[in-house]
Amino acid sequence: MPDISAPRAEPRAEKRPSERTHHGDTVVDDYEWLRDKANPEVIAHLEAENAWTDAQTASLAPLRQSIFEEIKGRTLETDLSVPVREGDWWYYSRSIEGQEYALHCRAPITDPLDWTPPTLTPGVDVPGEQVLLDGNVEAKGHEFFSLGSFDVSLDGRLLAWAVDTEGDERYTLRIRDLATGADLPDQIPNTSHGATFSPDGAHVFYTTVDESWRPDTLWRHEVGTAASADVVVLTEPDERFWVGAGGTRSAKYIVIVVSSSVTSEWLILDADDPTAEPRVIWERRDDVEYSLEHAVIGGEDWFLILHNDGAPNFELVAVRPDAVGTGPADGIVVRKHSDEVRLEDVEAFAGHLVFGYRRAGLSQLGIATLDGIDSPAAVAVDEVPFAEPLYTVGSSRNPEWTQPTVRFGFGSLVTPATVFDLDVRTGELALLKQQPVLGGYDPLDYEQKREWAVADDGTRVPISLVWKKGTAHPGPLELYGYGSYEASMDPSFSVARLSLLDRGVTFAIAHVRGGGELGRSWYENGKTLTKKNTFTDFVACARHLIAEGYTTPERMVAEGGSAGGLLMGAVANLAPELFAGILAAVPFVDPLTSILDPDLPLTVIEWDEWGNPLANAEVYEYMKSYSPYENVREGVTYPQILAVTSLNDTRVLYVEPAKWVARLRDVGAPALLKIEMSAGHGGVSGRYKAWHERAYELAWLLKVLGLAD
């Protein structure tokens, strides 16, 4: 019998016009009233949206369950991470079948000279194991659970940990005595993530946020004292900047970072005097970014500073600690600027340096030994080679100053996440672990390839593709994109994606401008007043895939989240005819309204990325011309759209997709809204819940592609 309780018509939000006027332009917004989540009418509307979406997708329940079981069946549910040596302990995490959250554990080292991590077997007891924190225990009684800080003091005695149980990214910080397992009376509410101990373990540095959710204040807490006695180390008044703190690997300095999207300033404290006033390395200058590592070269202390002052793709210089404040001109060049190579990171150890950089759209890893080197100018980098045509590589957790090995991660569209240790002196490579994929997965059953689309202005845009051998082309295809904040969407493996590939779907990533895949210029040409390149690049990639015979418009879906959700909304307006469906997760689809309001969370910080439409009429007009919500079109046929969001998201407020879907309904677009009522920007917490959520999305995509059966 039919479900008589199911809604019979899609929800239609009442139109309650409100006006905003900027730069002489007045806009009438019918759905801004949905912003007030304290209004019972708003909650009732959101619940009606969920009920409608549930009814429209009810037939997919068996497919959702099948996909969930596939993800679960391919995952080794009882597993352990590769142990990381820190001090006298090996640290690792456990996952246990049936449990949502990880157990964070450690076991004692047996030999100070042994840097080979112990081989751990699921289900087998580890001698001397100590469970530091069990997420399942701490999450009891909460719908949401997220660990925001987890830092063990250098002497191994104390744990600083912080938890968010609402999804709003405000954490309660606690300190645990690891000898007894009991928490100290210290308890600090409403912190940001990323608390860190001073090297002596006597103090914890943490940040709090302002009303706009910007981490603006760094505090110092003395272990064993009341939070009311905590001391403000630094407050950043400029609303474009956020603050954070950490320590150098050498444990000689505490570092404080004050940063915006395009400008940074670093300060240091001597570790043996953590209560002193911090001193600035280089005074901030607009549009100059830099980062700092402490190194010892030729027996002398140096600060290695990676900067972009006159070097868009960054340059590495070395300066003496007593010469800070003078700028890069007085430094020794360690690695000079290159138009072809984007330097992203350098890590310093007692005997070597590790470089992370990008070339030709791929991440790279380089090692420089410091043996026999008497000057930073003599540093020579050897690149670690990899055989696959597409891949992602990056340094992993390497906390120890004297370690002789480099831990790094590697993966590709066909190779599961793999952990290696590289012996710096011998060059010997040890494979420590590869992500298990149960059920007989064979990477040789799949193909990966790089294609290049040509954008409207002649720019070549890379596309990464993967499909199962034997897949017919043209056929069903998912095109994924992001394109903001210089974030690179590198080729990586996904267990959940196999549920698409094994059903004959080709998966593609459009590496559009606004990301960082091809260096700083790739980012600069996809932000502020060049933001539309992000959208037109994605459209060019879609057209290229159609022209090359990979798919057809009737068999292509697009997906993106957060700023990638803005991309999805813009593409839906620009080229609705190219896609059968669009999945937009926590989508930033009402950007102009948000960026015009400096009181909203994180808005002022975002001006470096999007421009300031309050002060600049040109930015206002430009953003208005691409804002998905304000450019929904009459008289066109939109693809099927699913917008997924969370009520407690503080980064992209739920109201943006709620308003967008309401506006799409006005023009007859087939749009659905799914809203989690107890989650944040990252969606639900807990791995099984996350698998269910992804299964929900993939089932919808398969239905749009005609593969639900």
N, C-alpha and C positions, 0 to 999 in steps of 0.2 A: 504494500500500500504506500502511496506517496506520503511524504513527511508534511503534514498539514501545518507544522510549526515553522517551516522554512519560510523566509521572507519571499514575497511574490514580486517585488519590484526593487530595483536598485535604490539605495538611499540617495536622496537629493537634499543636500544641505540648503537651508533657507538662505536667501540672499539678503544680507543686511549691509547695505553699502556704507563704506567709510572712505574718506578722502585723504590723500597725502599730496603735498605740493612741494616740489623742489625745482629750483632753477626755472621757475615760471611754468612748470609742467604739472598739471593736476591729474592724478590717477584715481579712479574709483575702484575700490577693491570690495567685491561682494562677500568675500569669505575670510577676511581678516579676523572676524569674531571667533573663529575656531582656535585662535592662539590661546585663549583662556581655558587651560585645562582644569581650573578650579570650578568652572561652570558646569553644573550637572548636564546641561543640554549638550555641551561639547562631548563629554564622556558618553552620553547616550548615542550621539551620532557616530562616534568611533566604534562603539559596540555594535551599532547597526551595520557599519561597514564590515566589521569582522563576520557578522552573521551572514551578510550577503556573499562575501567571499567564500565562507564555508559552504554555503549552499551551491555556489557556482562551481566549486571544485570538489564537491562530495564524491563524485564518481571516480576521482583520482586516488581515493583512500587506499585501495589495494595496491596501486602502483607505488604510492608513497611508502607503504609498508615494505614492498619488495625492494625498493631502492635502499631503504634504511637497513634491511637485512643484508643487502649486498655490501654496503659500507661496513657494517658490523662484521660480516663474514670474512671480509678481506683484511680486517684489522686484528692484530695480536693484542687482545684486550688486557691480558696480564703481561706487562712488559716493563723494562727498565731502560733508562737513558744511560749513555756512556758516562762513567764516573769522571769527574773533574777534580784534579788534585789542588787543594788549597790548604796551606799549612800542614798540619799533621793528619789531615783527613782526605778521604775521597768522597765527594758530594755527588748525589744522583737523585733521580726521582723514580717512583714506581707508579704504574697504573695497574689496577686490579679489576678483573672482569666483574661487571655489575656495578662498579662504583664510578660516579661522575667525575670525581676530582683526584688529582695526583697526591701521592704521599712524598714528602720531601725528606730525604734520608742522608745519612753519612755512615762511613765505616773507616776505622783507623788505618793509616798506612802501616806497612810491616817493615819497610826499609826506606830510610831517607834518600837513598840513591836510586830507588826504583821509580821511574816515571811511566812505566807501562801500566795502564789502568787494569784493575782486576776484571776478569770475565765473569759477568753476573748472569745467572740462569733464572728465568721466571719460575716462581714457585719453590726455589731453593733458598734456604736461609743463608744470610750473609754473616760471617763471623764478626761479632762486635757491632752489628748494625744498630743505629740509633735513629728513630723516627723523630725528626725535628718538628714537622707540622703535617697533620693529616687534614687535607682540604675537606674531606667528607665529614669529619667530626666538626670542623669549624663552620661548615655550611648548614648544619642541621637547623631546621626551623626557618630557613630563609629560602625564598623563591629564587634569589639571585645571589651569587657569590663570586667575587673577583679579588685576586691577590694583587695588590699594587706595589708593595715593597717586600723584599726578602733579602736581608743582608746580614751575614754572620761576621762578627768582629774578628779581627786578624788573629787573636789568641784563641778563637774557637769557643769562647765561653758564652757569648750572648747572641741572640737573634733579634733583629728588628723586623717586624712584619706588620703589614697594614692591609685592611680588608674593607671592601665596599660591598654592602648587601642590598643596595638600591638600584645600582646601574648608573648613578649620577656622577661617578668618578670622584667622590669625596670619601676619603678613607680614614679609618680609625687606626692609629699607630700604637703598637704595643711592643714590649721588650720581654723576651723569654730567656730565663736562665736554663741553658742547655744541660747543665749538670743535673738539675732536678726536673726539668720539663715544665716548671711552673712559671707563669707570667708574673713579672714584677708589678708593683702597684702603678708604675708609669703607664698612663693611657692618655693619648692625645687625639681628640676628634677632629674631623674636618681638615685633614691634611691632603696634600696632593700625593702622587705616587713618587717612588724613587728615594726613600730615606736611606742614609748611608752613615756608617760609624766613622769617627775619627780613627786613625791608625792605632791609638792607644786604647780604644774601646770605651773611653770615659764619656764621650759625647756622641750624640746622634744629630746629624744635620738633616733637616726636613723643610719642605715648603708648604705654604698655604696659598689659597687662591683668593682673588678679590671677587666682587659681585658678578663680574663677567667671566668667572671661571679661569682667569689668567693666573698662573703661579707667579705671584708678584713679590712674595716675602720669604726670605731664607731665615730659618730659626736654628739656634743651637740649644739642644736639650742635654742637661747633665744627667747621666743615668743615675736613677735612685732618688731623683728630686721630683717635686710636683711640676706639672706642666705650666702652672701659673708663674713659675720662676724662669721659664725659658727666655732666652735672649734673642732679640732681633739682630741678625748679622748684617742683613742688607734688605732694603725695600726698594723696588724699582718703580718710580712714579710714571715713567713713560709707558702708556698703555699698549704700545706696539711690541714691548719686550716681555719675555718671561725669564725666570731664573731657575737654576738647578745647581747641584753640587755633587762632587765625587772625589776620588783620590787617585793619585798617580799609582801605576803598578809598582813603582819603586818604594811606595809608602813614605816618600820623603815630603810630599806636598799634598795639601788639600786644595782642590780647584773649584772655583765658582764660575759658572757660565751665565752671562746675561745676553740674551739673543732674541732677535726678531727673524723674520723670514730671509732678510737680506743683509743684516748687520749683526756683528757679535762683539762681545768684550769679555775677556777672561781675567779673573783675579786669582791670586794664590795666597795660601797660608802655609807657613812652615809646619810640618806635622807635629813637631815637638812643642809648638805653641799655638794650639787650635783656638785659643781665646783672643789672639791678637787681632789687630785690624788688618783686613786683607789688602793687598797691594795690586794695582792694575798692571797687566802685562803691556798691552797697547790700548791707549784711549780709543773709544769707539769713534768710527767715522762712517757716515752713511754709505751703505752699499759695499762695505768692506767686511768680509767674514774671515775668521781665522779660528784655529783650534790648536791645542798645545799638548805635547807629550814630553815628559822628562826622560832624558837619555844620559848614559855615561859612555863617552867615546874617548879613547886614549887616556883613560883614567880621569877625565874631567867631566863636570856636569854641564849639560847643554839643555836648552829648551828647543825642541823641534816644533816649528810653527808652520802649519799648513794654511796658506792665505790666498786670497784672490785680488790683492791690491795690484792692479795693472796686469793681472794674470787670470783671465776669466775661467780657465780650466784648472786653476790653482797651481801654486808653486810651494815647494818645501824649503824652508831656510832654517838654519841653526843659529841661535843667539845665546850668549852667556847669561846665566841668571842675574848677574849684576848689571846687565846692559838692557834690561827690559824697559819698555817705554820709548825706544828709539825708532821702532818701525822696521820693515823688512829690508830697507836699503842698507842697513848696517849689519845684516845677517850674512852668513855663509850659505850659498845656495847648495842644497843637498840634491834636489831634483828639480830641474827647471821646468818652466811652463811649456806646454805643447798644445797645439791646436787639435791634435788627433787623440790625445790621451787626457782623460779627466781624472785627476788625482782625487780620491775620495777619503782616504784614511791612511794613517800611519800609526803603528803600535811599536812601542819601544820595550825591549827586554835587556837583561844584563849583557847578553852576548849577540843579539841580532835585532833587526828591525823587520817588521812585516808591513807590506804596502798593499792597499786595496785600490784598484783603479779600473777605468772602463776604456775599452778601445773597440771601435767598429760595432758598437751596440752590445758588447758582451762584457761581463765583469771578469777581472783578472786578479791574480794573486802573485806578489813578488816577495822574495826573501833577500835580505842583505845581512851577511855575517859581519860582526864587528871585530872578529879576531884579527889582530895585527893592524887595525885601522887607528891612525893617530889624529885624524882630522875629519870632521863631517864631510868635507869636500871630497874625500876619498871613498865614500860609500858607493858600492856598486850593487845593483839589483839584478837578481836572477829570477826570471819568470817561471812559475810552475806550469808545465804544459798539460793540456787536456785534449782528448781525442775527439770528443763529440762536437758536431757543428753548432749546436745550441746547448747552452748550459747556464747554471748559476753557481758561483763560487764565492765564498767569503770566510774570513777568519771567524772562528767560533769562540767559545769561552776559553780564555788563556790568562788566568788571574795571577800566575806566579812569576815573579821577577826573574828568577834564576832558572826557569824551566828550559831544557835543551830542545824541546819539541814545539811545533806549532800545530794546534788543533784547528781544522777547518772543515767546513761543510760543502758538499757538492751535490748537485742534482740537475735534472733536466726534465723535459716533458715526458721522457720515457724511463729515466733512471730515478728510482726512489731516493729520498734524502739519504745521503751517505756521509759518514763521519770518518775523517782520516787524521792521523798524527804524522807529521813530517819531521824527521830528525834533521835538524839544521846542518849539522856538521857532515853527516854521511850522505844526506839526500834520500835516505831510505824512507819509503812511504808505507805506513801500516794502516790497513783498512780495519777500523774498529767496529763499525756497525753500519748496516744498510737497513733502512726502514723495511720491516717485514711486510710483504703483501701476500696474504694467504689465498688459497684457491688456485694455485698454479700459474700465477702471473709470469709472463715471459716478455721482457722488453723488446725482443726480436720480433714480436707479433705486431709491433707498432712502428710507424714512420714519423719522423719529424723533419721539418723543412723551413727554410727562411725564404720569404717572398718580399718583394719591394713594390709598393704602390707608388704612383706619382700624384702628388697633390696638385691643386689648381695652380699654384705658383711655381710648379716644377720641382718642388722638394721631394726627394725619395724617402718614403716612410716604410720602415721595416714591419713585417708581419711574421710572427712565429706560428707554425701550424703543427698539429699532431693528429693522426688518425690511425685506426686499426687497418692493417694490411687487408686488402680485399674490399675495403669500403668503396662504394660506387661514387664517382664524381661525374656530373654534379649530384649533390645529395644534401642532406640536412647538415647545417653548420651553425655553431655558436661563435660569435665574435665578441670578444671581451675588450674593454678599454678603461683607462683611468685618465691620465694626462694632466696632472696638477702637482704642485709642490716639489717638482724635480724628483718625484718618486718613480723609480724604474720598475716596470712590471716584467721582471725577468722570467725566462722559461723555467718552470719548476713542476714537480710531480704532484699529482692529486689522486688519492684513492677514490674520492667521490666522483671525479671526472671519468673514471673507468666505466661508470654506469651509463654515461653518454657514449663514449667511444665504442663500447661493446655492442651498442645498439645501432652503430653505423653513423654516429654523429662525428663530424670533424670539428676540432676545437682550434680557434685562432685567437691570438693576442695582437691587437693593433697598437704598436708602440708610437703613439701619437705625440706631437709636440706638446709641451707642458710637463712632460716627464723628464727623466734624466738620462735616458738610454744612450743618447749620442752627444753628451757633454752639456756644458752650461748654456750654450747657445740654443740647444734643443728646448731647454726650459724657458729661456728668456723669450723665445719666439712662440710661446704658448701661454702667456700670462698677461695680465692687465690689458693693454690696448691691442694685444695680438692674440687674445684668448680664442677668438673664433677659429684660429688655425687648428686648435684641438678638435673642434667639431668637424671642420671640413676635411681634416686628415682622416678621421674615422670614416666619413662618407666615402672618401677616395679609396680607403682599404676595402670597404664593402663592395664598391664597384669593381675594384681590381679582382676580388675573389669571384665575382660573378663573371667578369670578362675572361678569366683564366679557367673557367669551367669547374670551379670547386663547388658552386652552389647556385641557387636561383633565389630571387626575392621571396618567393613563396615558401622557401625551405631554410631561411636564415633568421636567426634570433640574435639579439644583442643583449649584453649584460654589463652593468657597471654599478659601483656603489659609492656613496658619499659624494666626493667631487666627481667620481665616475658616474654617479647618478645624475649630476648636472649634465654631463656629456650625453647620457641617455635621453634626458628631456629635450636637450637642444637638437639631437639627431632626430627625435620623433617629429619635431617641427620642420626641420630642414629637409628630410628625405624619408617621410613615412612609407613611401612606396617601395623602399628597399628591404623592408623587414616584415616578417610575419608576426613577430612578437618582440617585446622589450621588457626585460627584468631590471628594475631600478631599486637597489637596496639603499636604505637610509639616504634618499636622494636629496641633494642640495638644489632644489628646483625653483626656489623663490629667492634667488641670491640677492637681488636688488633690495627687496624689502628688508632682508636681514642685514646687509652691509650698510644700509642707511641708518640703522639703529645702533648707536655706540653702546647702548645699555644692554644689548643682547650678549649672551656668552660668546667671548672670543672675537667679537666683530672687529675691534680696532686692530688686533693682531693680524686680521685677514686683509687689511688694506694694502699691505705690501704685495699680496698675491693678486688681488682683483682690482686695486685702485681705490681711491676714496671718492665715492659719488656724492658725498655730502659737500665736499669742498671744490670738486672739479666737475663742471658741467659736461665736459667731453666724456669723462668716465661714466657719468650718469647716463648719458645718451647711449653710450656703447653697451653698458650692461643691460639697459632696458631693451636694446635691440636683440639680445640673445637670451634673456631670461626665459626659461621654459614656461613658467606660469603666465607671464605676460605676453607670450607669443603663441599661445594655443590658437590654431587656425580653424576658421570656419570653412566648410565646404570641401574638406579633404577627408580621405579615408585613413584613419589611424590604424596602426597594427594593434594587436592585443597587448595590453600593458598590465603588468603586475608591479605595484609599488609596495615594498616591505619596509616597515619602520618600527620604532620603539618609543613608547610613551615617555621614558625617562632619559632619552638621548639628550645630552647637553651640547653636542657638537653640531648636529643637524636636527633642529627641533621637529617633532612629529607634525607640526602644523604645516610645514612645507609640502610634503606629499599629500596631506589631507586636503589642502587648498587646491593643489594641482589636479588631483583626481576629481574634485568637485568641478573644476573648470573644464576638464576633459569631458565630463559627463554632459556639460552644457552643449558641446558640439557633437554629441553622439558617439564619442570614442569608447571602445570596449575596455574600460579601465577598472581594475580591482585594487583595493587597499587592504593589506594585512598588517595589523599593528600589534606588536607584543606589548602587553599592558604592564609588564614587570621586567623590563630590560633596558639596556643602554645602547650606545652607539655600536658596540660589537655584537649586538643581538643577545640571545639567551646565553646563560652560563651552563657549564656542565657538558661533557663531551657527547653523551647520548642525546641530550636536548639539541645540541648543535647538529648532530647527525640527522635528527628528525627534521630540523629546520631546513637543512640543505636538501634532504629528500623531498620536502614539500616544494622547494623551488625547482629542482630538477624534474619532478613529475609534471609541473606546470609547463616547463620548457618543452618536454617531450610531447605533451598534448598539443602545443602550438605547432610543433614540427610534424604532427601527424603520426607519432610513434607511441601514443599512449597505450595501444593495444599490443 
